[in-house]
Amino acid sequence: MSTVELQNLLISKISKIDDEAFLTAINTILDNKSEKKIILNQNQIEDILISRTEINNGLGIDNEELDLEITKWFQEK
């Protein structure tokens, strides 16, 4: 059986299930399988903490402001 055939078979079977607890269990299994765990080293963790602190202190800039600054910068060049 191919992957696509197996996916279609599972979709068909799952669509016929009315047991909410069972569907929740399937969903949990699928969520755990599809989640990609990212492992950060200590430097990355520290950089993220510094960035969060900067944002909390108002030192960040939102995308719209940044886009305007970049557009302005390109127009000056």
FIDRENNU-40959 format. One record per atom (N, C-alpha, C, O): atom name; residue number from 0; x, y, z. Coordinates in Angstrom, 2 decimals. Layout:
% residues N
@at: CA	i: NUM	X: X	Y: Y	Z: Z
...
% end
This chain:
% residues 77
@at: N	i: 0	X: 0.85	Y: -1.18	Z: 0.00
@at: CA	i: 0	X: 0.00	Y: 0.00	Z: 0.00
@at: C	i: 0	X: 0.90	Y: 1.24	Z: 0.00
@at: O	i: 0	X: 1.85	Y: 1.33	Z: 0.78
@at: N	i: 1	X: 0.59	Y: 2.18	Z: -0.86
@at: CA	i: 1	X: 1.39	Y: 3.41	Z: -0.94
@at: C	i: 1	X: 1.03	Y: 4.36	Z: 0.21
@at: O	i: 1	X: 0.02	Y: 4.18	Z: 0.89
@at: N	i: 2	X: 1.86	Y: 5.34	Z: 0.38
@at: CA	i: 2	X: 1.62	Y: 6.34	Z: 1.44
@at: C	i: 2	X: 0.30	Y: 7.06	Z: 1.20
@at: O	i: 2	X: -0.47	Y: 7.27	Z: 2.14
@at: N	i: 3	X: 0.05	Y: 7.45	Z: -0.03
@at: CA	i: 3	X: -1.19	Y: 8.17	Z: -0.36
@at: C	i: 3	X: -2.41	Y: 7.28	Z: -0.10
@at: O	i: 3	X: -3.41	Y: 7.74	Z: 0.43
@at: N	i: 4	X: -2.32	Y: 6.01	Z: -0.47
@at: CA	i: 4	X: -3.43	Y: 5.08	Z: -0.23
@at: C	i: 4	X: -3.68	Y: 4.92	Z: 1.27
@at: O	i: 4	X: -4.82	Y: 4.90	Z: 1.73
@at: N	i: 5	X: -2.59	Y: 4.81	Z: 2.03
@at: CA	i: 5	X: -2.73	Y: 4.68	Z: 3.48
@at: C	i: 5	X: -3.33	Y: 5.93	Z: 4.09
@at: O	i: 5	X: -4.18	Y: 5.84	Z: 4.98
@at: N	i: 6	X: -2.90	Y: 7.12	Z: 3.63
@at: CA	i: 6	X: -3.47	Y: 8.37	Z: 4.12
@at: C	i: 6	X: -4.97	Y: 8.42	Z: 3.83
@at: O	i: 6	X: -5.75	Y: 8.78	Z: 4.71
@at: N	i: 7	X: -5.36	Y: 8.07	Z: 2.63
@at: CA	i: 7	X: -6.78	Y: 8.08	Z: 2.26
@at: C	i: 7	X: -7.58	Y: 7.08	Z: 3.09
@at: O	i: 7	X: -8.71	Y: 7.37	Z: 3.49
@at: N	i: 8	X: -7.01	Y: 5.90	Z: 3.34
@at: CA	i: 8	X: -7.68	Y: 4.89	Z: 4.16
@at: C	i: 8	X: -7.89	Y: 5.42	Z: 5.58
@at: O	i: 8	X: -8.97	Y: 5.28	Z: 6.15
@at: N	i: 9	X: -6.85	Y: 6.03	Z: 6.13
@at: CA	i: 9	X: -6.96	Y: 6.57	Z: 7.49
@at: C	i: 9	X: -7.97	Y: 7.71	Z: 7.56
@at: O	i: 9	X: -8.75	Y: 7.80	Z: 8.51
@at: N	i: 10	X: -7.97	Y: 8.57	Z: 6.57
@at: CA	i: 10	X: -8.95	Y: 9.67	Z: 6.54
@at: C	i: 10	X: -10.36	Y: 9.11	Z: 6.50
@at: O	i: 10	X: -11.24	Y: 9.59	Z: 7.21
@at: N	i: 11	X: -10.56	Y: 8.09	Z: 5.68
@at: CA	i: 11	X: -11.88	Y: 7.47	Z: 5.59
@at: C	i: 11	X: -12.31	Y: 6.86	Z: 6.92
@at: O	i: 11	X: -13.44	Y: 7.06	Z: 7.37
@at: N	i: 12	X: -11.41	Y: 6.13	Z: 7.54
@at: CA	i: 12	X: -11.73	Y: 5.48	Z: 8.82
@at: C	i: 12	X: -11.99	Y: 6.52	Z: 9.91
@at: O	i: 12	X: -12.95	Y: 6.40	Z: 10.68
@at: N	i: 13	X: -11.13	Y: 7.54	Z: 9.99
@at: CA	i: 13	X: -11.28	Y: 8.55	Z: 11.03
@at: C	i: 13	X: -12.58	Y: 9.33	Z: 10.86
@at: O	i: 13	X: -13.21	Y: 9.69	Z: 11.85
@at: N	i: 14	X: -12.98	Y: 9.58	Z: 9.63
@at: CA	i: 14	X: -14.21	Y: 10.34	Z: 9.39
@at: C	i: 14	X: -15.46	Y: 9.60	Z: 9.87
@at: O	i: 14	X: -16.52	Y: 10.21	Z: 10.03
@at: N	i: 15	X: -15.35	Y: 8.29	Z: 10.09
@at: CA	i: 15	X: -16.49	Y: 7.50	Z: 10.55
@at: C	i: 15	X: -16.54	Y: 7.33	Z: 12.06
@at: O	i: 15	X: -17.49	Y: 6.76	Z: 12.59
@at: N	i: 16	X: -15.53	Y: 7.84	Z: 12.76
@at: CA	i: 16	X: -15.46	Y: 7.68	Z: 14.22
@at: C	i: 16	X: -16.25	Y: 8.80	Z: 14.89
@at: O	i: 16	X: -16.09	Y: 9.98	Z: 14.57
@at: N	i: 17	X: -17.11	Y: 8.40	Z: 15.85
@at: CA	i: 17	X: -17.91	Y: 9.37	Z: 16.60
@at: C	i: 17	X: -17.44	Y: 9.53	Z: 18.04
@at: O	i: 17	X: -17.91	Y: 10.42	Z: 18.75
@at: N	i: 18	X: -16.53	Y: 8.68	Z: 18.48
@at: CA	i: 18	X: -16.05	Y: 8.69	Z: 19.85
@at: C	i: 18	X: -15.07	Y: 9.85	Z: 20.06
@at: O	i: 18	X: -13.94	Y: 9.81	Z: 19.58
@at: N	i: 19	X: -15.54	Y: 10.88	Z: 20.78
@at: CA	i: 19	X: -14.72	Y: 12.08	Z: 20.96
@at: C	i: 19	X: -13.41	Y: 11.79	Z: 21.69
@at: O	i: 19	X: -12.37	Y: 12.35	Z: 21.33
@at: N	i: 20	X: -13.43	Y: 10.92	Z: 22.69
@at: CA	i: 20	X: -12.22	Y: 10.60	Z: 23.44
@at: C	i: 20	X: -11.20	Y: 9.90	Z: 22.53
@at: O	i: 20	X: -10.01	Y: 10.17	Z: 22.61
@at: N	i: 21	X: -11.69	Y: 9.02	Z: 21.68
@at: CA	i: 21	X: -10.80	Y: 8.32	Z: 20.76
@at: C	i: 21	X: -10.20	Y: 9.28	Z: 19.74
@at: O	i: 21	X: -9.02	Y: 9.21	Z: 19.43
@at: N	i: 22	X: -11.04	Y: 10.19	Z: 19.23
@at: CA	i: 22	X: -10.56	Y: 11.19	Z: 18.28
@at: C	i: 22	X: -9.53	Y: 12.12	Z: 18.94
@at: O	i: 22	X: -8.55	Y: 12.51	Z: 18.31
@at: N	i: 23	X: -9.77	Y: 12.46	Z: 20.20
@at: CA	i: 23	X: -8.82	Y: 13.29	Z: 20.93
@at: C	i: 23	X: -7.49	Y: 12.56	Z: 21.08
@at: O	i: 23	X: -6.43	Y: 13.17	Z: 20.96
@at: N	i: 24	X: -7.55	Y: 11.26	Z: 21.34
@at: CA	i: 24	X: -6.32	Y: 10.47	Z: 21.47
@at: C	i: 24	X: -5.56	Y: 10.43	Z: 20.15
@at: O	i: 24	X: -4.34	Y: 10.57	Z: 20.13
@at: N	i: 25	X: -6.28	Y: 10.24	Z: 19.05
@at: CA	i: 25	X: -5.64	Y: 10.25	Z: 17.73
@at: C	i: 25	X: -5.01	Y: 11.60	Z: 17.46
@at: O	i: 25	X: -3.89	Y: 11.69	Z: 16.96
@at: N	i: 26	X: -5.73	Y: 12.65	Z: 17.79
@at: CA	i: 26	X: -5.21	Y: 14.00	Z: 17.59
@at: C	i: 26	X: -3.93	Y: 14.24	Z: 18.39
@at: O	i: 26	X: -2.99	Y: 14.85	Z: 17.90
@at: N	i: 27	X: -3.90	Y: 13.75	Z: 19.61
@at: CA	i: 27	X: -2.72	Y: 13.88	Z: 20.45
@at: C	i: 27	X: -1.53	Y: 13.15	Z: 19.83
@at: O	i: 27	X: -0.42	Y: 13.67	Z: 19.80
@at: N	i: 28	X: -1.77	Y: 11.95	Z: 19.33
@at: CA	i: 28	X: -0.71	Y: 11.19	Z: 18.67
@at: C	i: 28	X: -0.19	Y: 11.96	Z: 17.46
@at: O	i: 28	X: 1.02	Y: 12.07	Z: 17.27
@at: N	i: 29	X: -1.09	Y: 12.48	Z: 16.66
@at: CA	i: 29	X: -0.69	Y: 13.21	Z: 15.46
@at: C	i: 29	X: 0.04	Y: 14.50	Z: 15.81
@at: O	i: 29	X: 1.01	Y: 14.87	Z: 15.14
@at: N	i: 30	X: -0.41	Y: 15.19	Z: 16.85
@at: CA	i: 30	X: 0.27	Y: 16.41	Z: 17.28
@at: C	i: 30	X: 1.69	Y: 16.11	Z: 17.73
@at: O	i: 30	X: 2.63	Y: 16.85	Z: 17.40
@at: N	i: 31	X: 1.86	Y: 15.04	Z: 18.48
@at: CA	i: 31	X: 3.19	Y: 14.68	Z: 18.97
@at: C	i: 31	X: 4.10	Y: 14.27	Z: 17.83
@at: O	i: 31	X: 5.30	Y: 14.54	Z: 17.87
@at: N	i: 32	X: 3.57	Y: 13.62	Z: 16.83
@at: CA	i: 32	X: 4.37	Y: 13.19	Z: 15.69
@at: C	i: 32	X: 4.78	Y: 14.36	Z: 14.81
@at: O	i: 32	X: 5.90	Y: 14.39	Z: 14.29
@at: N	i: 33	X: 3.89	Y: 15.33	Z: 14.66
@at: CA	i: 33	X: 4.15	Y: 16.43	Z: 13.73
@at: C	i: 33	X: 4.95	Y: 17.56	Z: 14.35
@at: O	i: 33	X: 5.48	Y: 18.41	Z: 13.63
@at: N	i: 34	X: 5.05	Y: 17.59	Z: 15.67
@at: CA	i: 34	X: 5.80	Y: 18.66	Z: 16.33
@at: C	i: 34	X: 7.29	Y: 18.45	Z: 16.12
@at: O	i: 34	X: 7.82	Y: 17.37	Z: 16.37
@at: N	i: 35	X: 7.93	Y: 19.48	Z: 15.66
@at: CA	i: 35	X: 9.38	Y: 19.45	Z: 15.51
@at: C	i: 35	X: 9.98	Y: 20.10	Z: 16.74
@at: O	i: 35	X: 9.68	Y: 21.25	Z: 17.06
@at: N	i: 36	X: 10.82	Y: 19.38	Z: 17.42
@at: CA	i: 36	X: 11.45	Y: 19.92	Z: 18.60
@at: C	i: 36	X: 12.76	Y: 20.59	Z: 18.19
@at: O	i: 36	X: 13.59	Y: 19.99	Z: 17.51
@at: N	i: 37	X: 12.91	Y: 21.84	Z: 18.60
@at: CA	i: 37	X: 14.10	Y: 22.59	Z: 18.29
@at: C	i: 37	X: 14.97	Y: 22.63	Z: 19.53
@at: O	i: 37	X: 14.53	Y: 23.02	Z: 20.61
@at: N	i: 38	X: 16.20	Y: 22.20	Z: 19.36
@at: CA	i: 38	X: 17.14	Y: 22.21	Z: 20.48
@at: C	i: 38	X: 18.06	Y: 23.40	Z: 20.30
@at: O	i: 38	X: 18.76	Y: 23.53	Z: 19.30
@at: N	i: 39	X: 18.05	Y: 24.28	Z: 21.30
@at: CA	i: 39	X: 18.85	Y: 25.49	Z: 21.25
@at: C	i: 39	X: 20.08	Y: 25.33	Z: 22.14
@at: O	i: 39	X: 20.03	Y: 24.70	Z: 23.20
@at: N	i: 40	X: 21.19	Y: 25.91	Z: 21.69
@at: CA	i: 40	X: 22.36	Y: 25.90	Z: 22.55
@at: C	i: 40	X: 22.26	Y: 27.09	Z: 23.52
@at: O	i: 40	X: 21.35	Y: 27.91	Z: 23.40
@at: N	i: 41	X: 23.19	Y: 27.17	Z: 24.46
@at: CA	i: 41	X: 23.12	Y: 28.20	Z: 25.49
@at: C	i: 41	X: 23.19	Y: 29.61	Z: 24.91
@at: O	i: 41	X: 22.50	Y: 30.51	Z: 25.39
@at: N	i: 42	X: 24.01	Y: 29.82	Z: 23.89
@at: CA	i: 42	X: 24.12	Y: 31.15	Z: 23.26
@at: C	i: 42	X: 22.79	Y: 31.57	Z: 22.63
@at: O	i: 42	X: 22.39	Y: 32.72	Z: 22.73
@at: N	i: 43	X: 22.12	Y: 30.63	Z: 21.98
@at: CA	i: 43	X: 20.84	Y: 30.94	Z: 21.36
@at: C	i: 43	X: 19.80	Y: 31.30	Z: 22.41
@at: O	i: 43	X: 19.01	Y: 32.23	Z: 22.23
@at: N	i: 44	X: 19.79	Y: 30.56	Z: 23.49
@at: CA	i: 44	X: 18.85	Y: 30.84	Z: 24.58
@at: C	i: 44	X: 19.11	Y: 32.23	Z: 25.16
@at: O	i: 44	X: 18.17	Y: 32.99	Z: 25.42
@at: N	i: 45	X: 20.37	Y: 32.55	Z: 25.37
@at: CA	i: 45	X: 20.72	Y: 33.87	Z: 25.90
@at: C	i: 45	X: 20.32	Y: 34.98	Z: 24.93
@at: O	i: 45	X: 19.81	Y: 36.02	Z: 25.36
@at: N	i: 46	X: 20.55	Y: 34.78	Z: 23.64
@at: CA	i: 46	X: 20.15	Y: 35.77	Z: 22.63
@at: C	i: 46	X: 18.64	Y: 36.01	Z: 22.64
@at: O	i: 46	X: 18.19	Y: 37.14	Z: 22.52
@at: N	i: 47	X: 17.88	Y: 34.95	Z: 22.79
@at: CA	i: 47	X: 16.42	Y: 35.07	Z: 22.84
@at: C	i: 47	X: 16.01	Y: 35.84	Z: 24.08
@at: O	i: 47	X: 15.14	Y: 36.71	Z: 24.01
@at: N	i: 48	X: 16.61	Y: 35.54	Z: 25.22
@at: CA	i: 48	X: 16.28	Y: 36.25	Z: 26.46
@at: C	i: 48	X: 16.62	Y: 37.73	Z: 26.35
@at: O	i: 48	X: 15.85	Y: 38.58	Z: 26.80
@at: N	i: 49	X: 17.78	Y: 38.04	Z: 25.75
@at: CA	i: 49	X: 18.17	Y: 39.45	Z: 25.56
@at: C	i: 49	X: 17.16	Y: 40.14	Z: 24.65
@at: O	i: 49	X: 16.74	Y: 41.27	Z: 24.93
@at: N	i: 50	X: 16.77	Y: 39.48	Z: 23.58
@at: CA	i: 50	X: 15.81	Y: 40.06	Z: 22.64
@at: C	i: 50	X: 14.47	Y: 40.32	Z: 23.30
@at: O	i: 50	X: 13.85	Y: 41.36	Z: 23.08
@at: N	i: 51	X: 14.02	Y: 39.38	Z: 24.10
@at: CA	i: 51	X: 12.74	Y: 39.57	Z: 24.80
@at: C	i: 51	X: 12.82	Y: 40.76	Z: 25.75
@at: O	i: 51	X: 11.87	Y: 41.54	Z: 25.85
@at: N	i: 52	X: 13.94	Y: 40.90	Z: 26.43
@at: CA	i: 52	X: 14.13	Y: 42.03	Z: 27.34
@at: C	i: 52	X: 14.09	Y: 43.34	Z: 26.57
@at: O	i: 52	X: 13.45	Y: 44.31	Z: 26.99
@at: N	i: 53	X: 14.78	Y: 43.38	Z: 25.43
@at: CA	i: 53	X: 14.78	Y: 44.58	Z: 24.59
@at: C	i: 53	X: 13.38	Y: 44.94	Z: 24.13
@at: O	i: 53	X: 12.99	Y: 46.11	Z: 24.16
@at: N	i: 54	X: 12.62	Y: 43.94	Z: 23.70
@at: CA	i: 54	X: 11.24	Y: 44.18	Z: 23.26
@at: C	i: 54	X: 10.41	Y: 44.71	Z: 24.41
@at: O	i: 54	X: 9.65	Y: 45.66	Z: 24.24
@at: N	i: 55	X: 10.54	Y: 44.10	Z: 25.58
@at: CA	i: 55	X: 9.78	Y: 44.55	Z: 26.76
@at: C	i: 55	X: 10.15	Y: 45.97	Z: 27.17
@at: O	i: 55	X: 9.35	Y: 46.68	Z: 27.78
@at: N	i: 56	X: 11.37	Y: 46.38	Z: 26.84
@at: CA	i: 56	X: 11.82	Y: 47.74	Z: 27.16
@at: C	i: 56	X: 11.55	Y: 48.72	Z: 26.03
@at: O	i: 56	X: 12.04	Y: 49.85	Z: 26.05
@at: N	i: 57	X: 10.77	Y: 48.30	Z: 25.05
@at: CA	i: 57	X: 10.39	Y: 49.20	Z: 23.96
@at: C	i: 57	X: 11.46	Y: 49.42	Z: 22.91
@at: O	i: 57	X: 11.38	Y: 50.37	Z: 22.14
@at: N	i: 58	X: 12.45	Y: 48.55	Z: 22.87
@at: CA	i: 58	X: 13.54	Y: 48.73	Z: 21.92
@at: C	i: 58	X: 13.30	Y: 48.00	Z: 20.60
@at: O	i: 58	X: 14.15	Y: 48.04	Z: 19.71
@at: N	i: 59	X: 12.18	Y: 47.37	Z: 20.46
@at: CA	i: 59	X: 11.86	Y: 46.66	Z: 19.23
@at: C	i: 59	X: 11.19	Y: 47.56	Z: 18.21
@at: O	i: 59	X: 10.87	Y: 48.71	Z: 18.49
@at: N	i: 60	X: 10.99	Y: 47.02	Z: 17.01
@at: CA	i: 60	X: 10.32	Y: 47.76	Z: 15.94
@at: C	i: 60	X: 9.41	Y: 46.77	Z: 15.23
@at: O	i: 60	X: 9.80	Y: 45.63	Z: 14.98
@at: N	i: 61	X: 8.19	Y: 47.20	Z: 14.92
@at: CA	i: 61	X: 7.29	Y: 46.26	Z: 14.25
@at: C	i: 61	X: 7.59	Y: 46.21	Z: 12.75
@at: O	i: 61	X: 8.30	Y: 47.06	Z: 12.22
@at: N	i: 62	X: 7.05	Y: 45.21	Z: 12.09
@at: CA	i: 62	X: 7.35	Y: 44.98	Z: 10.67
@at: C	i: 62	X: 6.98	Y: 46.16	Z: 9.79
@at: O	i: 62	X: 7.72	Y: 46.49	Z: 8.86
@at: N	i: 63	X: 5.85	Y: 46.78	Z: 10.05
@at: CA	i: 63	X: 5.43	Y: 47.91	Z: 9.22
@at: C	i: 63	X: 6.42	Y: 49.06	Z: 9.29
@at: O	i: 63	X: 6.77	Y: 49.65	Z: 8.27
@at: N	i: 64	X: 6.87	Y: 49.37	Z: 10.50
@at: CA	i: 64	X: 7.86	Y: 50.44	Z: 10.66
@at: C	i: 64	X: 9.16	Y: 50.08	Z: 9.96
@at: O	i: 64	X: 9.77	Y: 50.92	Z: 9.29
@at: N	i: 65	X: 9.57	Y: 48.84	Z: 10.11
@at: CA	i: 65	X: 10.80	Y: 48.39	Z: 9.49
@at: C	i: 65	X: 10.70	Y: 48.45	Z: 7.97
@at: O	i: 65	X: 11.63	Y: 48.89	Z: 7.29
@at: N	i: 66	X: 9.56	Y: 48.01	Z: 7.43
@at: CA	i: 66	X: 9.35	Y: 48.08	Z: 5.98
@at: C	i: 66	X: 9.46	Y: 49.52	Z: 5.48
@at: O	i: 66	X: 10.06	Y: 49.77	Z: 4.44
@at: N	i: 67	X: 8.87	Y: 50.46	Z: 6.23
@at: CA	i: 67	X: 8.95	Y: 51.87	Z: 5.83
@at: C	i: 67	X: 10.40	Y: 52.37	Z: 5.87
@at: O	i: 67	X: 10.83	Y: 53.09	Z: 4.97
@at: N	i: 68	X: 11.13	Y: 51.98	Z: 6.91
@at: CA	i: 68	X: 12.53	Y: 52.40	Z: 7.01
@at: C	i: 68	X: 13.36	Y: 51.83	Z: 5.86
@at: O	i: 68	X: 14.21	Y: 52.52	Z: 5.30
@at: N	i: 69	X: 13.13	Y: 50.57	Z: 5.53
@at: CA	i: 69	X: 13.88	Y: 49.93	Z: 4.45
@at: C	i: 69	X: 13.54	Y: 50.58	Z: 3.12
@at: O	i: 69	X: 14.44	Y: 50.85	Z: 2.32
@at: N	i: 70	X: 12.26	Y: 50.83	Z: 2.87
@at: CA	i: 70	X: 11.85	Y: 51.49	Z: 1.63
@at: C	i: 70	X: 12.49	Y: 52.86	Z: 1.51
@at: O	i: 70	X: 12.99	Y: 53.23	Z: 0.44
@at: N	i: 71	X: 12.48	Y: 53.60	Z: 2.60
@at: CA	i: 71	X: 13.09	Y: 54.93	Z: 2.62
@at: C	i: 71	X: 14.59	Y: 54.83	Z: 2.35
@at: O	i: 71	X: 15.14	Y: 55.63	Z: 1.59
@at: N	i: 72	X: 15.24	Y: 53.87	Z: 2.96
@at: CA	i: 72	X: 16.68	Y: 53.68	Z: 2.80
@at: C	i: 72	X: 17.01	Y: 53.36	Z: 1.33
@at: O	i: 72	X: 17.96	Y: 53.91	Z: 0.78
@at: N	i: 73	X: 16.20	Y: 52.46	Z: 0.70
@at: CA	i: 73	X: 16.44	Y: 52.12	Z: -0.70
@at: C	i: 73	X: 16.23	Y: 53.33	Z: -1.62
@at: O	i: 73	X: 16.95	Y: 53.50	Z: -2.60
@at: N	i: 74	X: 15.26	Y: 54.15	Z: -1.28
@at: CA	i: 74	X: 15.00	Y: 55.32	Z: -2.11
@at: C	i: 74	X: 16.13	Y: 56.34	Z: -2.04
@at: O	i: 74	X: 16.35	Y: 57.10	Z: -2.98
@at: N	i: 75	X: 16.83	Y: 56.35	Z: -0.91
@at: CA	i: 75	X: 17.95	Y: 57.27	Z: -0.75
@at: C	i: 75	X: 19.20	Y: 56.81	Z: -1.50
@at: O	i: 75	X: 20.09	Y: 57.61	Z: -1.77
@at: N	i: 76	X: 19.27	Y: 55.56	Z: -1.84
@at: CA	i: 76	X: 20.46	Y: 55.00	Z: -2.50
@at: C	i: 76	X: 20.42	Y: 55.20	Z: -3.98
@at: O	i: 76	X: 21.34	Y: 54.78	Z: -4.69
% end
